[in-house]
Amino acid sequence: MGAPVRIASETSAAFDARLSAHLGALQRCAAPAVEVPAALVYAEGVTAGLSLAIAALQRRERIIDHLSRWESRLRGERERCHG
C-alpha cells in the first residue's frame, strides 16, 4: 500500500484528508505487518510532506497548521507503538 500522491489540482485540505484516511486504513489493517525497506517508507513520507506543503503554498494556507496536526498524529502513533 503506497502513500497517496497529490493530484496537481487537489487542494491541500483534500490531500491532507486523503493522507489521514490512508493512515487510518493502515491502522485498521488486520493483515500482518509487511516488511519494506525503511528508505521506501522515508521517501514516501518526505514526498507526501512536501506535496502537502506545496499544495498549502499554492492555496496560501498556513503550513504550520498542517505541521501541527501531523506532529500530533506522530506523537499518538509513537505512544501507541511504544506503550
Rosetta blueprint (number, residue, H / E / L):
1 M L
2 G L
3 A L
4 P L
5 V L
6 R L
7 I L
8 A L
9 S L
10 E L
11 T L
12 S H
13 A H
14 A H
15 F H
16 D H
17 A H
18 R H
19 L H
20 S H
21 A H
22 H H
23 L H
24 G H
25 A H
26 L H
27 Q H
28 R H
29 C L
30 A L
31 A L
32 P L
33 A L
34 V L
35 E L
36 V L
37 P L
38 A H
39 A H
40 L H
41 V H
42 Y H
43 A H
44 E H
45 G H
46 V H
47 T H
48 A H
49 G H
50 L H
51 S H
52 L H
53 A H
54 I H
55 A H
56 A H
57 L H
58 Q H
59 R L
60 R L
61 E L
62 R L
63 I H
64 I H
65 D H
66 H H
67 L H
68 S H
69 R H
70 W H
71 E H
72 S H
73 R H
74 L H
75 R H
76 G H
77 E H
78 R H
79 E H
80 R H
81 C H
82 H H
83 G L
